[in-house]
């Protein structure tokens, strides 16, 4: 094979290898993960799906002691888990600090082991951090809420443990069952309480 053709083939091989080795902008490797618990995960998922820069949301369970819990087990309150949502987002479009701002005004931080009409430790609110920077920002945001609002804040901040994805029928429930979802959200008094706590913020 002539030297020129060998050089061309070698260069082409290097280009192809580089293409496969370079992460594509917006690919999963470029995304970050945040995990929040704010009561019913149907509602938390719907709230964060509306945020620009959020790539995907997954309803599930975190913070418990039983492996692979089912909805029935968690809802009975015996596994130690709380309903939560794992959020995959593009930090180039939305920051973790901004996600914290969305989280605070979409849950009731004054109640432990309860959110709106749902009662039990499986509905306790929490921020589950994935690294030291998330922990720092979460604690900083909680201090700001405590300093600027006239109510006690009991929302927990803990290190993220194993997150168990909830059953398929819970994923995107607000889209699959819009009438039932709206009836539940209204009947639970979620938005009325949020308005009482946060007003137009």
ABEGO torsion letter per residue (X at the ends): XBAAAAAAAAAAAAAAAAAAABBBBGBAAABBBBBBBAEBAAAAAAAAAABBGBABBBBBBBGBABBGBBAAAAAAGAAGBBBBBBBBBBAAABBAAAAAAAAAAABBAABBGBBEABBEAAABBBBBBABAAAAAAAAAAAAAAAAABABBBABBBBBBBBBBBBBAAABGAAAABAAAAAAAAAAAGAAAAAAAAAEAX
